[in-house]
Amino acid sequence: MDNAGGGPATPEGVRSARPRLALELTALGVVGVLLFLALAAGAGALYRDLYSPSAFVRHYLELLEDHRAAEALAVPGVAIDAADLEAAGLPATASEALLRPDALSVLSDAEVVDEQTDGDLTRVSVTYRAGGHDGRTTFAVQSDASGSLLPRWRFATSPLAVVDLSVRGSMRFSVNGFEIDKRQVSVDQADADPSAAVPLLVFSPGLYSVSVDTPISATPGVAVLADAPLTGIPVDVQAEPTDEFVSVVQQRVEDFLTTCAEQKVLQPTGCPFGYTVRNRIDGAPSWSIAQQPKVTVVPDGAGWRIPTTEAVAHIDVDIRSIFDGSLRKVDEDVPFAVDGKITVLPDGTASILVSGGARAD
């Protein structure tokens, strides 16, 4: 049927289909855009959570939080060799003894607070609590080109650090409760110098508490926070003698002086007291210790020493004059001074060398 103008008629259904198609195409376009944006956002979140430099650093920190030391050491860029240490100005002989779960302290609340890219490097800053102490560390991360389709990263600077530890007064100590003997971690082994520092590799971040608790010496401990990658941290610990050790030294000195008093001579050999006469003695002299010294023990380099302390011996002897033959009985106290040097032997026993002489008035 023709319309009023004489043109061909258009079915009503055809006229209404065109706007509907346009609406559907528009809706599909909007859905497509939203889907693209959702995919982009998801990809961005996936990158941020799993494949970004921050995610790489977070993974390393999670391993330390879980005390998974071997896995943390296997993270790209963590392990280093002697050449890396020398290049950083650190001891090439640093021991790996502390790179184990037993030597790690509590690490918690790690959070990435900043990520800055500078050329090929990305610097990731994190905050955390290490052994109850707040800390902040910045790590340098770079792309780990390996042909993978997914982004991969490695530490541009190893997060390991070196604790240069000097422990005086003991060959044995503990770090975060992990027991160590200097001879186990020194390159000189059994010939290790007791006074020399031992370099120890540690993970950063981490809190490391050094203490001594042996029958001879003890210390309440010194804690240090390793919060900077590939740096040296000097730690100096001076152990103090235990009451048990001082008591043993006191007894040894008393036994030594008592043995000296058993010698029936005016000048007991190797002993810190004696008596001098210009005449002849009539019979053997008799010694006793009237006052034992009150011994104290103080640090002396890698060993210990007994500071000078006073004591009193007593002598009984008859002296005959070479001029008139008269006999004079001597019954008197002989003051003297005692000091000594104590060396701790490799087997953990102590060698005590007592010395001294007549007390100066």
C-alpha positions in Angstrom: 0.0 0.0 0.0 1.4 3.4 -1.0 1.6 6.2 1.5 0.1 9.6 0.9 3.1 10.8 -0.9 3.0 8.0 -3.3 6.2 6.4 -2.0 6.7 2.8 -0.9 5.4 2.0 2.6 7.8 1.0 5.4 6.6 -1.7 7.8 6.2 -0.5 11.3 8.4 -3.2 12.7 11.3 -2.2 10.5 11.1 1.4 11.7 11.2 0.4 15.4 14.1 -2.1 15.0 16.7 0.5 14.0 16.7 2.5 17.3 16.7 -0.8 19.2 19.7 -2.0 17.4 21.5 1.2 18.0 20.7 0.9 21.7 22.0 -2.6 21.8 25.2 -1.7 20.0 25.7 1.2 22.4 25.1 -1.1 25.4 27.5 -3.6 24.0 30.1 -0.9 23.6 29.6 0.3 27.2 29.9 -3.3 28.4 33.0 -3.8 26.4 34.6 -0.6 27.8 33.6 -1.7 31.4 35.0 -5.1 30.7 38.2 -3.7 29.4 38.5 -1.3 32.4 37.8 -4.2 34.8 40.4 -6.4 33.1 42.9 -3.5 33.2 42.1 -2.9 36.9 42.4 -6.6 37.6 45.7 -6.8 35.7 46.9 -3.8 37.6 45.9 -5.3 40.9 47.5 -8.6 39.9 50.7 -6.8 39.0 50.7 -4.8 42.2 50.0 -7.8 44.4 52.1 -10.5 42.7 54.6 -9.1 40.1 55.6 -5.6 41.2 58.9 -4.6 42.9 56.8 -4.0 46.1 55.4 -7.5 45.9 58.9 -8.9 45.4 60.1 -7.2 48.6 57.0 -8.2 50.5 57.6 -11.9 49.6 61.1 -11.6 51.0 59.9 -10.1 54.2 57.2 -12.7 54.5 59.8 -15.4 54.3 61.7 -13.8 57.2 58.5 -13.4 59.2 58.0 -17.2 58.8 61.7 -17.9 59.6 62.1 -19.6 56.2 65.8 -18.7 56.0 66.8 -21.0 53.2 64.0 -19.7 51.0 64.9 -16.1 51.8 68.5 -16.8 50.9 67.3 -18.2 47.6 65.5 -15.1 46.6 67.3 -13.5 43.6 70.0 -11.1 44.7 70.2 -12.1 48.3 73.1 -14.6 48.3 76.5 -13.0 47.9 80.1 -14.3 47.6 83.5 -13.1 48.8 84.0 -10.8 45.8 80.7 -9.0 46.6 81.7 -8.6 50.2 85.1 -7.2 49.3 83.5 -4.8 46.8 81.3 -3.5 49.5 84.3 -3.0 51.9 83.2 -5.9 54.1 85.2 -8.9 55.4 85.3 -11.6 52.7 85.5 -14.3 55.3 82.1 -13.5 56.9 80.5 -16.6 58.2 77.0 -17.8 57.2 76.3 -19.4 60.6 73.5 -17.0 61.4 71.6 -17.4 58.1 69.4 -20.0 59.6 65.9 -20.1 61.2 67.3 -20.6 64.8 69.1 -17.3 64.6 66.2 -15.1 63.4 64.2 -12.9 65.7 60.5 -12.0 65.5 59.7 -9.8 62.5 56.2 -8.5 62.1 53.9 -5.7 60.7 56.0 -5.4 57.5 54.4 -2.8 55.2 55.5 -1.2 52.0 55.3 2.6 52.4 57.0 3.9 49.3 58.1 2.8 45.8 60.2 5.1 43.6 61.7 4.3 40.2 65.0 5.8 39.2 66.2 4.6 35.8 66.7 0.8 36.0 66.4 0.8 39.8 63.3 0.8 41.9 63.6 1.7 45.6 61.1 0.1 47.9 60.8 1.4 51.4 59.2 -0.7 54.1 58.4 -0.3 57.8 58.2 -3.2 60.3 58.7 -4.3 63.9 61.8 -6.3 64.6 61.9 -7.9 68.0 59.6 -5.3 69.3 61.5 -2.4 67.8 60.2 -0.2 65.0 62.3 0.0 61.9 62.4 1.3 58.3 64.5 -0.1 55.4 64.9 0.8 51.7 65.7 -1.9 49.3 67.1 -1.4 45.7 65.4 -3.7 43.2 66.0 -4.2 39.5 64.5 -6.2 36.6 65.7 -9.8 36.4 65.8 -10.3 32.7 65.2 -14.0 32.1 63.0 -14.2 29.0 59.9 -14.7 31.1 56.5 -13.3 29.9 55.8 -12.2 33.5 57.9 -9.4 35.3 60.7 -10.8 37.5 62.9 -8.9 39.9 66.0 -9.3 42.0 67.7 -7.2 44.6 70.2 -4.8 43.1 72.0 -4.7 46.5 71.8 -7.8 48.7 69.7 -7.3 51.8 72.3 -9.2 53.8 74.5 -7.3 56.3 77.6 -8.2 58.3 77.7 -8.0 62.1 81.4 -7.6 63.0 81.2 -9.1 66.5 83.8 -8.8 69.3 83.1 -10.8 72.4 85.7 -10.4 75.1 85.8 -12.7 78.1 84.4 -15.8 76.3 84.9 -18.0 73.3 81.3 -19.0 73.4 78.2 -16.7 73.0 74.7 -16.8 71.6 72.9 -14.8 69.0 69.1 -14.7 69.5 69.6 -17.9 71.5 71.6 -19.7 68.9 74.9 -20.9 70.5 78.2 -20.2 68.7 81.8 -20.9 69.5 84.3 -18.5 67.9 86.4 -21.4 66.7 83.5 -22.6 64.7 83.0 -19.4 62.7 86.6 -18.1 62.5 88.8 -18.9 59.5 91.5 -19.7 62.0 89.2 -22.4 63.6 91.0 -23.9 66.7 93.7 -21.2 66.5 91.2 -18.3 66.6 92.4 -15.3 68.5 90.0 -14.9 71.5 90.2 -11.1 71.2 89.6 -10.9 67.4 86.3 -9.9 66.0 84.3 -12.5 64.0 82.3 -11.3 61.0 78.8 -12.8 60.7 76.4 -12.5 57.8 72.8 -11.7 58.8 69.5 -11.0 57.2 68.2 -7.4 57.2 65.9 -6.3 58.5 66.4 -8.2 61.8 67.2 -7.7 65.4 70.2 -9.6 66.7 70.8 -10.0 70.5 74.2 -11.1 71.5 74.7 -12.6 75.0 77.1 -14.7 77.0 76.0 -17.3 79.6 78.8 -19.7 80.6 80.0 -21.0 84.0 82.9 -18.5 83.7 81.3 -15.4 82.2 78.0 -13.8 81.5 76.4 -10.6 80.1 72.8 -9.4 80.0 73.1 -9.0 76.2 73.5 -6.4 73.5 70.9 -6.0 70.8 71.6 -4.5 67.4 69.1 -3.8 64.6 70.3 -4.7 61.1 68.3 -2.3 59.0 70.6 -1.4 56.1 71.5 -3.8 53.2 75.1 -4.8 52.7 76.6 -2.7 55.5 78.9 -3.5 58.4 77.6 -3.4 62.0 80.3 -3.3 64.7 79.2 -4.9 68.0 81.4 -5.1 71.1 80.4 -7.3 74.0 82.4 -7.5 77.3 81.4 -10.4 79.4 81.7 -10.2 83.2 82.9 -13.0 85.5 80.2 -15.0 87.1 80.0 -15.4 90.9 80.7 -19.1 90.4 83.9 -18.2 88.5 85.1 -15.7 91.1 84.4 -18.3 93.8 86.5 -20.9 92.0 89.4 -18.4 91.5 89.2 -17.5 95.2 89.5 -21.2 96.2 92.3 -21.8 93.8 94.3 -18.8 95.2 93.7 -20.0 98.7 94.8 -23.5 97.9 97.9 -22.1 96.2 98.9 -20.0 99.2 98.2 -22.8 101.6 100.5 -25.1 99.6 103.1 -22.3 99.7 102.9 -22.2 103.5 103.8 -25.9 103.6 107.3 -25.2 102.5 109.7 -25.1 105.4 112.0 -22.4 104.0 112.3 -18.7 104.5 111.6 -17.9 100.9 108.9 -20.4 99.6 109.7 -21.2 95.9 107.3 -19.5 93.4 105.3 -17.9 96.2 104.4 -14.2 96.8 105.7 -14.1 100.4 109.0 -14.7 102.3 111.1 -13.6 105.2 114.7 -12.3 105.2 117.2 -12.6 108.1 120.8 -11.7 108.5 121.5 -14.4 111.0 121.2 -18.1 111.0 117.9 -19.9 111.6 117.7 -22.6 114.3 115.4 -25.2 112.8 113.0 -25.1 109.9 110.6 -22.1 109.8 106.8 -22.8 110.0 104.4 -20.8 107.8 100.7 -20.3 107.9 98.2 -18.0 106.1 96.9 -15.6 108.7 94.7 -13.7 106.2 93.7 -15.0 102.8 93.2 -12.3 100.1 89.8 -11.2 99.0 90.0 -12.0 95.3 88.2 -10.2 92.6 88.3 -10.9 88.8 88.3 -8.2 86.1 88.5 -8.4 82.3 91.9 -8.3 80.8 91.8 -8.3 77.0 90.7 -11.8 75.9 91.2 -13.1 79.4 91.0 -12.1 83.0 93.2 -10.9 85.8 93.3 -10.7 89.6 93.8 -7.1 90.7 96.4 -6.6 93.4 94.9 -7.5 96.8 96.4 -7.8 100.3 97.0 -10.9 102.3 99.0 -11.8 105.4 101.2 -14.8 106.1 102.5 -15.8 109.5 106.0 -17.2 110.3 107.3 -19.0 113.3 111.1 -19.5 113.4 114.0 -19.4 115.8 116.9 -17.2 114.8 120.4 -17.6 116.3 122.7 -14.6 116.3 126.0 -15.2 114.4 127.7 -12.7 116.8 126.8 -14.0 120.3 124.9 -17.2 119.6 121.8 -15.9 121.3 118.4 -17.3 120.2 115.5 -15.1 119.2 112.1 -16.5 118.6 110.3 -14.9 115.6 106.5 -15.1 115.7 105.0 -12.4 113.4 102.8 -11.6 110.6 104.2 -11.0 107.1 102.0 -8.8 104.9 102.2 -9.4 101.1 100.3 -8.6 98.0 98.7 -11.0 95.5 97.8 -10.5 91.9 97.4 -12.9 89.0 96.6 -13.6 85.4 93.8 -16.0 84.2 93.8 -17.7 80.8 90.8 -19.6 79.6 92.0 -22.7 77.8 90.5 -24.2 74.6 88.7 -26.9 76.7 86.9 -24.2 78.8 89.1 -24.6 81.9 91.0 -21.8 83.4 94.8 -21.5 84.0 95.5 -19.2 87.0 99.0 -17.8 87.4 99.3 -16.2 90.9 102.1 -13.7 91.5 102.8 -10.9 94.0 105.4 -10.0 96.6 106.1 -8.2 99.8 103.6 -5.4 100.5 104.9 -2.0 100.0 104.6 0.3 103.1 
